[in-house]
């Protein structure tokens, strides 16, 4: 991280908002989302919009959002329109986006009936079918565009990197035993044959309990946000992140069960979802106590919950890997 970066104040956000649309008095609220952007909900008399301000190290994310928004709007997907992009022209680099009137799925999922969850799953499957029409990338992982330099030559390397990142976070915080990561690593060899069959298909990796916005009134999907990067590889990785997010929040997993049933998932695919969920579990363990762009503190209660999830998944996988 570069030195001397001061996070934006409300006055900074007001200035950016007025440069886009002078609306007099504005109601500005920071949204507690994202690890690398400062996101604000801005409401004026005539219009409501979202301002994302980024750290100077992360301007590639804003360019990525513009690129993928342009690609995905061709597919008529429910994503926010980009109103303005400003990179290194002012004090902060920022993007102004359309406000989508909905709340994160995770806030409402436990109030939803099975039929309402099935309708959400139908939309998620539809979004993936749209992603399947996009070209394959030059490599695997998360890219700001199709030939992004951070894409890797194999899906197995993405798994390696995910585990290595979790280990680094765990060691940085120093509160969790790194052998959790080793136990996942030991299972990895058993899946290398499967990994070699994965192609660099596009998928929406981050549409989970966050970023997937649903209506408060009828729980229908209103749209989705956070499009800085597209993922390329196994779309089951997306389903497993939803699975982990629901488990971590003590929310019902039947949405994932419905999803796998709607896809007529094979036994192998169901096993892979469990293995990927285990990978996400150690990542969640690693995030516990990391500061990112907020104050970090380690929560022992959170770790105990993640430990229970880990042990359950590990016991289920040991018989099959």
MIVO-132166 format. One line per 4 residues: for each residue y, z, x of C-alpha. Coordinates in nm, 3 decimals. Each point is the difference from the previous one (the first is absolute). Layout:
% MIVO-132166
Y/Z/X; ...
% end
This chain:
% MIVO-132166
0.000/0.000/0.000; 0.350/-0.076/0.126; 0.237/0.285/0.068; 0.321/0.073/-0.189
-0.113/-0.128/-0.339; 0.172/0.196/-0.275; -0.171/-0.027/-0.340; 0.227/-0.150/-0.269
0.213/0.230/-0.209; 0.090/-0.043/-0.368; 0.337/-0.139/0.116; -0.180/-0.264/0.208
-0.207/-0.100/-0.303; 0.315/-0.010/-0.218; 0.164/-0.235/0.251; -0.302/-0.233/0.004
-0.020/0.004/-0.380; 0.370/-0.085/-0.035; -0.035/-0.288/0.246; -0.255/-0.149/-0.241
0.155/0.082/-0.334; 0.310/0.206/-0.060; -0.087/0.221/-0.296; 0.219/0.305/0.045
-0.189/0.325/-0.019; -0.368/-0.022/0.095; -0.290/0.237/-0.045; -0.195/-0.006/0.328
-0.337/0.165/0.040; -0.234/-0.014/0.298; -0.356/-0.097/-0.092; -0.268/0.196/0.191
-0.197/-0.314/0.084; -0.098/-0.182/0.315; -0.048/0.106/0.360; 0.244/-0.232/0.176
0.285/-0.068/-0.246; 0.266/0.205/-0.176; -0.022/-0.108/-0.363; 0.268/0.068/-0.263
0.018/-0.052/-0.373; 0.357/-0.108/-0.079; 0.125/0.003/-0.357; 0.338/-0.136/-0.108
0.150/-0.065/-0.342; -0.127/-0.358/-0.021; -0.295/-0.016/0.237; -0.271/0.201/0.171
-0.151/-0.108/0.331; -0.186/0.129/0.305; 0.138/0.016/0.354; -0.243/0.020/0.292
0.162/0.094/0.330; -0.207/-0.032/0.314; -0.008/0.148/0.347; 0.107/-0.256/0.265
-0.361/-0.008/0.128; -0.121/-0.122/-0.340; 0.217/-0.303/-0.083; -0.313/-0.219/0.015
-0.111/0.181/-0.318; 0.303/-0.129/-0.190; -0.065/-0.354/0.123; -0.363/0.041/-0.104
0.104/0.111/-0.347; 0.219/-0.309/-0.039; -0.281/-0.228/0.121; -0.269/0.145/-0.229
0.236/0.029/-0.297; 0.070/-0.373/0.035; -0.372/-0.082/0.027; -0.102/0.221/-0.292
0.279/-0.105/-0.235; -0.158/-0.346/0.003; -0.305/0.167/-0.159; 0.210/0.160/-0.278
-0.106/0.351/0.099; 0.199/0.298/-0.139; 0.189/0.087/0.318; 0.366/0.095/0.043
0.252/-0.272/0.070; 0.180/0.029/0.335; 0.376/0.006/-0.070; 0.127/0.045/0.355
-0.132/0.034/0.353; 0.222/0.113/0.288; -0.148/0.041/0.348; 0.217/0.147/0.276
0.320/-0.125/-0.166; 0.122/0.346/-0.096; -0.062/0.360/0.105; -0.348/-0.018/-0.156
-0.242/-0.282/-0.071; -0.086/0.003/-0.369; -0.149/-0.183/-0.294; 0.119/0.017/-0.361
-0.272/-0.056/-0.258; -0.041/-0.024/-0.373; -0.091/0.331/-0.165; -0.333/-0.010/-0.186
-0.008/0.244/-0.289; -0.328/0.181/0.049; -0.154/0.299/0.176; -0.271/0.023/0.264
-0.348/-0.024/-0.147; -0.092/0.336/0.155; 0.249/0.182/-0.225; -0.170/-0.119/-0.318
-0.360/-0.091/0.086; -0.150/0.325/-0.130; 0.171/-0.047/-0.338; -0.152/-0.345/-0.047
-0.302/-0.084/-0.211; -0.292/-0.196/0.143; 0.120/-0.314/-0.183; 0.351/0.038/0.145
-0.145/0.038/0.351; -0.215/-0.309/-0.061; 0.317/-0.196/-0.081; 0.158/0.116/0.328
-0.317/-0.108/0.183; 0.018/-0.341/-0.173; 0.351/-0.046/0.143; -0.112/0.109/0.348
-0.286/-0.252/-0.010; 0.246/-0.266/-0.119; 0.235/0.084/0.292; -0.289/-0.041/0.245
-0.092/-0.337/-0.152; 0.360/-0.105/0.067; -0.026/0.128/0.358; -0.319/-0.207/0.041
0.207/-0.315/-0.050; 0.207/0.080/0.312; -0.107/-0.149/0.335; -0.213/0.208/0.235
0.191/0.150/0.293; -0.043/-0.064/0.372; -0.161/0.344/0.037; -0.083/0.330/-0.170
0.209/0.301/-0.097; 0.357/0.031/-0.122; 0.246/-0.281/0.050; 0.366/-0.073/-0.064
-0.110/-0.367/-0.028; -0.317/-0.209/0.046; 0.021/-0.026/0.380; 0.132/0.349/0.067
-0.060/0.119/0.359; -0.140/0.335/-0.119; -0.299/-0.169/-0.173; -0.328/0.053/0.188
-0.300/-0.230/0.068; -0.260/0.199/-0.198; -0.030/0.231/-0.299; -0.201/0.243/0.214
0.308/0.042/0.224; 0.204/0.095/-0.308; -0.253/0.273/-0.076; 0.018/0.115/0.365
0.379/0.007/-0.013; 0.006/0.195/-0.327; -0.222/0.267/0.152; 0.196/0.005/0.326
0.327/0.045/-0.188; -0.152/0.290/-0.198; -0.120/0.159/0.325; 0.346/-0.034/0.157
0.169/0.162/-0.301; -0.255/0.283/-0.008; 0.053/0.067/0.372; 0.379/-0.015/-0.039
0.004/0.266/-0.273; -0.274/0.202/0.174; -0.129/0.179/-0.310; -0.316/-0.198/-0.083
-0.321/-0.049/0.196; -0.010/-0.363/0.129; -0.380/-0.007/-0.042; 0.058/-0.105/-0.362
0.096/-0.340/0.141; -0.305/-0.006/0.229; -0.232/0.051/-0.298; 0.146/-0.307/-0.171
-0.020/-0.192/0.327; -0.372/0.075/0.023; -0.057/-0.168/-0.338; 0.205/-0.306/0.094
-0.271/-0.176/0.203; -0.220/-0.018/-0.308; 0.261/-0.216/-0.175; 0.085/-0.245/0.279
-0.222/-0.269/-0.152; 0.194/0.026/-0.324; 0.337/0.000/0.181; -0.089/-0.327/0.176
-0.026/-0.174/-0.340; 0.353/0.103/-0.109; 0.256/-0.282/-0.009; 0.379/0.050/0.034
0.064/-0.017/-0.376; 0.332/0.124/-0.134; -0.003/0.322/-0.201; 0.252/0.255/-0.127
-0.091/0.303/0.210; 0.256/0.243/-0.138; -0.021/-0.032/-0.379; -0.151/0.338/-0.071
0.128/0.317/-0.168; 0.336/-0.097/0.157; 0.177/-0.337/-0.011; -0.186/-0.110/-0.314
0.251/0.070/-0.279; -0.111/0.064/-0.357; 0.185/0.056/-0.325; 0.054/0.358/-0.115
-0.046/-0.106/-0.361; -0.316/-0.213/-0.006; -0.129/0.022/0.361; 0.011/-0.376/0.048
0.066/-0.133/0.351; 0.371/-0.078/0.043; -0.017/-0.132/0.355; -0.051/0.099/0.359
0.216/0.069/0.304; -0.013/0.042/0.380; -0.081/-0.351/0.119; 0.095/0.022/0.367
-0.348/-0.098/0.113; -0.300/-0.176/-0.146; -0.347/0.111/0.105; -0.266/-0.246/0.119
-0.368/0.086/0.000; -0.227/0.177/-0.248; 0.162/0.061/-0.343; -0.241/0.293/-0.047
0.228/0.185/0.244; 0.263/-0.001/-0.276; -0.242/0.143/-0.258; -0.103/0.273/0.245
0.363/0.101/0.061; 0.044/0.037/-0.376; -0.319/0.209/0.000; 0.130/0.226/0.278
0.342/0.037/-0.161; -0.159/0.109/-0.329; -0.236/0.243/0.177; 0.283/0.151/0.207
0.211/0.058/-0.312; -0.289/0.152/-0.199; 0.023/-0.293/-0.238; -0.287/-0.157/-0.187
-0.190/-0.268/0.190; -0.115/-0.184/-0.310; 0.267/-0.265/0.061; -0.184/-0.098/0.320
-0.336/0.013/-0.178; 0.139/-0.235/-0.268; 0.139/-0.228/0.273; -0.335/-0.029/0.181
-0.182/-0.060/-0.329; 0.251/-0.270/-0.105; -0.065/-0.173/0.335; -0.378/0.036/-0.043
0.003/0.161/0.345; -0.329/-0.007/0.191; -0.163/0.309/0.151; 0.126/-0.112/0.344
0.357/-0.032/-0.128; -0.016/0.348/-0.155; -0.124/0.144/0.330; 0.283/-0.176/0.183
0.256/0.150/-0.240; -0.139/0.344/0.088; 0.014/-0.071/0.374; 0.356/-0.132/-0.020
0.095/0.304/-0.209; -0.129/0.218/0.284; 0.228/-0.190/0.241; 0.298/0.061/-0.230
-0.103/0.367/-0.024; 0.041/0.057/0.376; 0.330/-0.192/-0.017; 0.118/0.242/-0.271
-0.112/0.287/0.225; 0.208/-0.151/0.280; 0.308/-0.041/-0.221; -0.011/0.371/-0.088
0.276/0.149/0.216; 0.142/-0.326/0.136; 0.376/-0.029/-0.053; 0.050/-0.380/-0.032
0.346/-0.031/-0.161; -0.016/0.340/-0.172; -0.051/0.354/0.121; -0.366/0.055/0.078
-0.200/0.317/-0.056; -0.374/0.055/0.008; -0.155/0.117/-0.327; -0.329/0.188/0.044
-0.081/-0.021/-0.372; 0.040/-0.378/0.013; -0.234/-0.015/0.300; -0.265/0.208/-0.175
0.004/-0.243/-0.293; -0.029/-0.298/0.237; -0.286/0.174/0.182; -0.194/0.033/-0.328
0.056/-0.370/-0.076; -0.107/-0.090/0.354; -0.323/0.204/-0.012; -0.096/-0.146/-0.339
0.056/-0.362/0.113; -0.174/0.061/0.331; -0.311/0.143/-0.168; -0.016/-0.300/-0.237
0.031/-0.246/0.288; -0.242/0.162/0.245; -0.294/-0.112/-0.208; 0.105/-0.367/-0.007
0.193/-0.085/0.319
% end
